[in-house]
Amino acid sequence: MRLFSAFLAIAVSASLAPAVAVAQIVQTNPPPAPAPAPQPPPPPPPAAKKQPPPPAKQPPAAPQPPAANQPPAPQPPPPGYQQPPPGYQQPPPGYQQPPPGYQQPPPGYQQAPPPGYQPPPGYQQAPPPGYPAQQPPPGYYQQPPPGYYQPPPGYYPQPGYGYQPPAPQPPRPQRPPPRTHGFLAMPYIGFSTFAGDTGRYYDPGPMVGVILGGRVNPSFSINGEMRMDVLNFKDVPTTEMWEAEEFDIGVSPLFHVQFPTGNGEFVIGPKLSFFGYQLTIKDNSGFKTSGSSWSGWSTGLNAGAFFAVSRVMSIGGMVSYTFRKPTEVCPEDDFGVEQCQSGDYAAENVLGFHAALLF
């Protein structure tokens, strides 16, 4: 029985061996799969972003303070707080808030420099909009426009062709300088007034005179002076008419000081003269009833200022002081004969104010 079972197993194995071999061959070499459909190429990979360099090695962090010294947690903004606009920058330390009512200056506003500010050499400030252009001063070199070609030496430009420099401005008219040499003449007219004790008897009266001479140099002149003062009596009897004149004839040198601008001069100088006085007394009908005359010497000072109006003439004014000392008095008797007497008589102090021309 056992023998039969072994024989049966061998027979079954022999019958199944070819099928198992075929199955192994099929499993080892499977049939080729069908070819897949063509696909588009994949897109290129994105460019790699530049990575920032690794941060430098930081020193080890300091130990944190205890929790008791930690800053307080941020507080919520107060009611009404507005978020600053985009681009807002924190003001620098020390910034002061503008006062109430401050208005932002318009575009293009230029702030005035602080006191004592000195611009750098060569700096030229642009004029404000609407300011009229100023002409350059005479002799100012103006840069030619862009693209201007410098002509060769010896080239003479034709009128109206190419760049034309601006015409020079005429100089401002100036007063002519006064004459400082040669003949000198100074006629004058004004009034005189008496000071001191003699002023009790006379009111201011008219006066006329002239100074004639010549300039030795621009600073000095030698001259002679003739002057007549008409006296104006205060207390005159109603039945009489009093007429009196005083005369001075002498020398009056002058020192001349030119103005810094050159259009005038100051004059000052002493004077020494012979002095004469003539009095005539008439009745109301004009008939001479009596008279007298005085004589003596006088001295004083002239000073004035003159402005040139032409090359040979200046106009101005002078003030003068004259001290007159009578040394002889000659009253007339009833027959009109003078009886002269010498003595020490009261002097006169006379102030004069003159308008004058200087040639």
matplotlib code that plots the C-alpha trace (Angstrom):
import matplotlib.pyplot as plt

x = [0.0, 2.8, 4.5, 1.5, 1.2, 4.8, 4.4, 1.3, 3.1, 6.0, 3.6, 1.7, 4.9, 6.2, 3.0, 3.0, 6.7, 6.3, 3.5, 5.5, 8.5, 6.4, 4.9, 8.3, 9.5, 6.4, 6.9, 10.6, 10.2, 6.8, 5.5, 6.6, 4.2, 2.7, 4.7, 3.3, 2.0, 4.6, 4.4, 5.6, 8.9, 8.6, 9.1, 12.6, 13.1, 12.8, 16.1, 17.4, 17.1, 20.2, 20.5, 21.9, 25.3, 25.1, 25.1, 28.4, 29.0, 27.2, 28.8, 27.1, 24.0, 24.3, 22.5, 19.0, 18.1, 15.8, 12.1, 11.7, 13.7, 11.8, 10.2, 6.4, 4.3, 3.1, -0.1, -3.0, -3.2, -5.4, -8.9, -8.7, -5.2, -4.7, -2.3, 0.5, 0.3, 2.6, 6.2, 6.0, 9.4, 10.1, 11.4, 15.0, 15.9, 15.4, 12.7, 10.2, 6.6, 5.7, 3.5, -0.2, -1.2, 2.0, 1.4, 3.6, 5.6, 4.6, 6.7, 9.9, 10.1, 13.7, 14.5, 16.5, 20.1, 20.9, 22.5, 26.2, 26.0, 28.6, 28.0, 31.0, 33.3, 31.7, 28.2, 25.5, 22.0, 19.2, 16.7, 13.1, 10.5, 9.3, 12.4, 13.6, 17.0, 19.8, 22.3, 25.9, 28.2, 30.4, 33.4, 31.7, 32.6, 29.6, 29.9, 29.0, 26.1, 26.6, 28.0, 29.7, 32.8, 35.7, 36.9, 40.6, 42.9, 42.5, 39.0, 36.6, 33.0, 30.4, 27.7, 24.7, 26.4, 27.1, 27.2, 27.1, 28.1, 25.7, 26.3, 28.0, 25.8, 26.6, 28.0, 25.9, 26.2, 28.4, 28.8, 31.9, 34.8, 35.2, 38.0, 41.1, 43.4, 43.4, 41.2, 38.8, 35.7, 33.0, 30.1, 27.7, 24.5, 22.8, 22.0, 23.9, 22.9, 24.7, 25.4, 26.4, 25.7, 25.6, 22.7, 20.4, 20.5, 20.3, 17.9, 19.2, 19.9, 21.0, 24.6, 26.4, 30.1, 32.6, 35.9, 38.4, 41.7, 43.4, 44.3, 47.9, 47.1, 44.0, 44.1, 44.9, 43.9, 44.9, 42.0, 40.8, 37.3, 35.0, 31.8, 29.0, 26.4, 23.2, 22.3, 18.7, 18.2, 15.7, 14.7, 14.5, 12.7, 9.5, 10.7, 14.0, 15.4, 18.7, 20.7, 24.0, 26.4, 29.5, 32.3, 35.1, 38.1, 40.9, 42.4, 40.6, 42.7, 40.9, 41.8, 40.0, 39.1, 37.7, 34.8, 35.6, 33.2, 35.1, 32.1, 32.5, 34.6, 34.7, 36.3, 37.5, 39.8, 40.6, 40.1, 41.7, 40.2, 40.0, 36.6, 34.5, 31.1, 28.9, 25.8, 23.4, 20.5, 17.7, 14.3, 11.1, 11.4, 14.8, 17.0, 20.3, 20.5, 23.7, 25.9, 29.1, 31.6, 33.8, 36.9, 39.0, 40.0, 38.1, 39.0, 37.0, 36.5, 34.7, 33.5, 31.3, 30.6, 30.1, 28.8, 29.9, 27.1, 29.6, 33.3, 33.7, 30.9, 29.8, 27.0, 26.8, 26.7, 28.9, 28.7, 31.0, 32.0, 33.4, 34.8, 34.9, 36.9, 36.4, 39.6, 38.4, 35.0, 34.3, 30.9, 29.8, 29.1, 26.2, 28.2, 28.9, 32.5, 33.8, 35.6, 37.6, 38.5, 40.6, 39.8, 38.9, 35.3, 33.0, 33.6, 30.9, 30.3, 28.6, 27.3, 26.7, 24.9, 25.6, 24.4, 27.3, 28.6, 32.2, 33.9]
y = [0.0, 2.4, 1.5, 2.3, 5.8, 6.6, 5.6, 7.7, 10.8, 10.4, 10.1, 13.2, 15.2, 14.0, 15.1, 18.6, 19.5, 20.9, 23.2, 24.6, 25.3, 27.2, 29.3, 30.2, 31.3, 33.5, 35.2, 35.8, 37.4, 39.2, 40.5, 44.0, 46.8, 49.2, 52.5, 55.5, 58.6, 61.5, 64.2, 68.0, 68.7, 70.0, 73.8, 74.9, 75.1, 78.7, 80.6, 80.2, 83.4, 85.0, 84.2, 86.9, 86.1, 84.5, 87.0, 87.6, 85.8, 87.6, 87.8, 85.8, 87.6, 89.4, 87.9, 89.2, 91.3, 89.9, 90.1, 93.1, 95.4, 94.3, 97.3, 97.5, 95.9, 98.3, 100.1, 100.4, 103.9, 106.5, 107.3, 109.4, 108.2, 108.3, 106.0, 108.0, 108.0, 105.7, 107.0, 108.8, 109.2, 109.7, 113.3, 113.5, 114.1, 117.7, 118.4, 121.1, 121.1, 124.3, 126.8, 126.9, 128.7, 127.7, 127.3, 125.2, 127.5, 127.3, 125.2, 126.9, 128.9, 129.8, 130.4, 133.6, 132.8, 133.4, 136.8, 136.9, 134.2, 134.7, 133.0, 131.0, 132.7, 132.9, 132.2, 134.1, 134.2, 133.7, 136.6, 135.9, 135.1, 138.2, 140.3, 142.4, 141.4, 143.7, 145.0, 144.1, 147.0, 148.6, 146.4, 143.2, 140.1, 138.1, 134.4, 133.6, 131.3, 127.5, 126.5, 129.9, 129.5, 131.8, 133.5, 133.3, 136.3, 139.2, 138.3, 141.3, 140.4, 142.0, 144.1, 142.2, 138.8, 136.3, 137.1, 140.8, 142.0, 144.4, 148.1, 149.8, 151.9, 155.7, 156.8, 158.7, 162.5, 163.9, 167.5, 169.1, 169.7, 173.3, 175.4, 175.2, 177.8, 181.2, 184.3, 184.2, 186.4, 186.0, 188.5, 188.1, 189.7, 189.2, 190.9, 191.8, 192.1, 193.7, 191.9, 193.3, 196.8, 198.3, 195.8, 198.0, 200.8, 198.8, 196.3, 193.8, 195.5, 194.7, 194.1, 193.6, 193.0, 191.2, 189.3, 189.5, 187.8, 184.7, 181.1, 180.4, 176.7, 174.5, 175.0, 178.7, 182.1, 185.7, 188.2, 191.6, 192.4, 195.4, 195.4, 197.9, 197.5, 199.6, 200.5, 200.3, 202.5, 201.5, 204.8, 207.6, 210.9, 211.3, 214.7, 213.3, 210.7, 209.0, 207.3, 205.5, 203.1, 201.3, 200.3, 197.7, 197.6, 195.1, 191.7, 188.4, 185.3, 182.0, 178.4, 175.9, 172.3, 170.2, 167.9, 164.1, 163.8, 166.5, 168.6, 171.4, 173.0, 174.6, 178.0, 179.7, 182.5, 185.7, 189.3, 192.6, 195.9, 199.7, 200.6, 203.7, 205.0, 207.7, 209.2, 211.7, 213.3, 214.9, 216.5, 215.2, 217.3, 215.6, 218.5, 217.6, 219.1, 217.4, 214.4, 212.7, 210.1, 207.5, 205.7, 202.8, 199.2, 195.9, 192.3, 189.0, 185.7, 184.3, 180.7, 179.0, 176.1, 176.1, 173.5, 173.4, 174.0, 174.4, 174.3, 178.0, 178.7, 177.4, 178.5, 178.5, 180.6, 182.2, 183.4, 186.2, 187.8, 191.3, 193.3, 197.0, 199.4, 203.2, 205.2, 208.7, 210.4, 213.5, 215.2, 218.1, 221.6, 223.9, 225.0, 221.4, 221.4, 218.2, 218.4, 215.2, 213.7, 210.6, 208.4, 205.0, 204.4, 201.4, 198.6, 196.9, 193.1, 192.3, 189.0, 188.6, 185.9, 185.9, 184.1, 184.0, 183.0, 181.7, 182.1]
z = [0.0, 0.9, -2.2, -4.3, -2.7, -3.5, -7.0, -7.4, -6.1, -8.5, -11.4, -10.5, -10.1, -13.5, -15.1, -13.5, -14.0, -17.6, -16.6, -13.6, -15.9, -18.4, -15.7, -14.3, -17.8, -18.3, -15.0, -15.6, -19.1, -19.2, -22.5, -23.4, -22.3, -24.9, -25.5, -23.5, -25.4, -25.8, -23.0, -23.2, -21.5, -17.9, -17.3, -16.2, -12.5, -11.0, -10.5, -7.1, -5.0, -3.6, -0.1, 2.2, 3.6, 6.9, 9.8, 11.6, 14.6, 17.5, 20.9, 23.4, 24.8, 28.0, 30.9, 31.1, 34.1, 36.6, 35.9, 38.3, 35.8, 32.7, 30.8, 31.2, 28.6, 25.8, 26.7, 24.3, 22.5, 24.1, 22.7, 19.5, 18.6, 14.8, 13.0, 11.3, 7.5, 5.4, 5.2, 8.5, 10.1, 13.8, 14.5, 15.6, 19.2, 20.4, 17.9, 19.1, 18.1, 16.1, 18.0, 17.5, 14.2, 12.4, 8.7, 6.4, 4.0, 0.3, -2.1, -3.1, 0.1, 1.1, 4.7, 5.5, 6.6, 10.3, 11.3, 10.5, 7.8, 5.2, 1.8, 0.3, -2.2, -5.7, -4.4, -6.4, -5.0, -7.6, -7.8, -6.7, -9.4, -11.2, -10.2, -13.2, -14.6, -13.7, -16.2, -15.4, -14.5, -17.1, -17.9, -16.6, -18.7, -19.7, -20.6, -24.2, -24.8, -25.2, -28.5, -29.1, -31.3, -30.4, -33.6, -34.5, -33.6, -36.0, -37.0, -37.2, -36.7, -39.0, -37.5, -36.4, -36.8, -34.0, -30.3, -29.5, -26.0, -24.2, -24.8, -21.8, -19.6, -19.5, -16.2, -13.8, -14.1, -11.3, -10.1, -11.6, -9.2, -8.1, -9.5, -7.3, -8.9, -10.4, -9.8, -6.8, -6.4, -3.8, -3.8, -0.9, 0.5, 3.9, 7.1, 10.3, 13.9, 16.9, 20.1, 23.5, 24.7, 21.2, 20.4, 22.5, 19.9, 16.6, 15.0, 12.4, 9.1, 5.5, 4.5, 1.2, 0.3, -1.9, -1.4, -4.3, -4.7, -6.0, -5.0, -4.2, -4.2, -3.8, 0.0, 0.4, -1.2, -0.5, -0.8, 0.1, 1.4, 1.1, 3.2, 4.0, 6.8, 6.8, 10.4, 11.6, 14.7, 17.4, 19.1, 16.6, 17.3, 15.3, 14.0, 12.6, 10.2, 11.0, 8.4, 9.1, 7.4, 8.5, 6.1, 6.3, 3.9, 4.6, 3.9, 4.3, 3.5, 3.2, 3.8, 1.5, 2.4, -0.4, 0.2, 0.2, -2.8, -4.7, -5.5, -3.0, -0.3, 3.1, 3.6, 6.8, 7.5, 9.5, 8.5, 9.4, 8.2, 8.6, 10.0, 9.2, 10.4, 8.9, 10.5, 8.8, 10.7, 8.6, 9.4, 8.1, 4.9, 4.1, 5.0, 6.7, 10.2, 11.6, 11.4, 12.6, 11.6, 13.4, 12.3, 13.7, 13.0, 12.9, 13.0, 12.8, 11.1, 8.0, 7.5, 5.0, 2.7, -1.1, -3.6, -7.2, -9.8, -12.7, -13.4, -12.5, -10.0, -6.6, -4.4, -0.7, 2.5, 5.2, 8.7, 10.0, 13.3, 13.3, 16.2, 15.5, 17.7, 17.1, 17.9, 16.6, 16.7, 14.5, 15.2, 13.0, 14.5, 13.4, 10.3, 9.2, 10.2, 11.8, 15.2, 15.6, 19.0, 19.7, 22.7, 24.0, 22.8, 23.2, 20.6, 18.6, 18.2, 14.9, 13.6, 9.9, 7.8, 4.1, 1.0, -1.5, -4.9, -5.3, -8.7]

ax = plt.figure().add_subplot(projection="3d")
ax.plot(x, y, z, "-o")
ax.set_aspect("equal")
plt.show()
